[in-house]
Amino acid sequence: IFGDFIAGAGETYSRNGYEMILSIVDDQNEEAIYRGLKSRRAVDGVVVHGPTLDDPRIPLLNEIGLPFVVHGRSSGSQSPYSWLDVNNKRAFNRAANFLYDLGHRRIGLVNGLEGMDFAHRRRSGYEETLKSNGLVVDPDLMHTGEMTEDFGYQSTCNMLALAKRPTAIMTSSLISALGVRRAIEDAGLVMGRDVSVVTHDDVLSYLRNGADIPIFTSTRSSVREAGRLLAEMLLAEIATPTGTPQNKLLEAELMVGLSTGPAPKETT
């Protein structure tokens, strides 16, 4: 995901005569790194990635006066800041309602780490939809962790082993969705017939969701386009550091693919 993001951002920076510096540091040294960047005037501005629910980087950057923008949001932050985010709650609300309309009543969730703001919002959209449709929120059908193929696989194996297995599964990553599909097939089931799958798709250049017809039904939002837009926002922050914070909320498209279908009659 990060590679596609910086590819989009790089297009904007180069067009405007800026260079991009990538810096990866551990959490213990992060404050010192930011203060050093500011004191040495090493950079004009910063993009903050992967915000947590109450991200300490936001008040820190406001304090030291380094222009910055956030890719995502931090629900608990009281400091003003500029951000660009996907409407993750609404995306998963729409996806869950789509599955409900297909007759699914046992819907699983394979989510990212829920200390991350995006994953918290996706779970909120999922739970809100289940409750509004009179469905029980079952902890056995909810899994949170690093969004890897193996995590998708293991989480799905656990759910399919339940006495009442899910007829549909929602996942936060196309990579995790590959593991979900592998688990469904290993159980002798057919994705889209026995178990439906909806995933979030960042439109990654190296991992396409099919060609003309999507393999997975998905909530789709281009992370490369997010990189372009957020870079433009950062350049505006650099030009006018005392201006009003900018906020952009992108809506994800719901793209119907081959991975979803009506709930099996015997389990409805």
VENCORHU-V105839 format. One record per backbone hydrogen bond with DSSP energy under -1.0 kcal/mol. CO is the residue of the C=O (numbers start at 1). NH is the residue of the N-H. If there is no record, write none. Layout:
co: [CO/CO]
nh: [NH/NH]
This chain:
co: [1/2/3/4/5/6/7/8/9/10/11/12/13/14/26/29/30/31/32/33/34/35/36/37/46/48/51/53/55/56/57/58/59/60/61/61/67/69/70/70/74/82/83/84/85/86/87/88/89/90/91/92/93/94/95/96/97/99/100/102/106/106/108/109/110/111/113/115/116/117/118/119/120/121/122/123/124/125/126/127/128/129/130/131/138/139/141/143/146/148/149/150/151/152/153/154/155/156/157/159/167/168/169/170/171/173/174/175/176/177/178/179/180/181/182/183/184/185/190/190/190/195/196/198/199/201/202/208/214/217/218/219/220/222/223/224/225/226/227/228/229/230/231/232/233/234/235/236/240/246/248/250/253/255/259/264]
nh: [5/6/7/8/9/10/11/12/13/14/15/16/18/17/29/33/34/35/36/37/38/39/40/42/69/71/117/76/58/60/61/62/63/64/65/66/46/48/72/84/77/70/248/72/250/88/91/92/93/94/95/96/97/98/99/100/101/104/103/263/167/168/170/143/172/145/116/53/120/121/122/123/124/125/126/127/128/129/130/131/132/133/135/134/141/142/109/111/148/152/153/154/155/156/157/158/159/160/161/162/196/108/198/110/200/177/178/179/180/181/182/183/184/185/186/187/189/188/193/194/195/192/169/171/219/221/223/210/258/199/255/201/253/226/227/228/229/230/231/232/233/234/235/236/237/238/239/240/243/83/85/87/220/218/197/267]
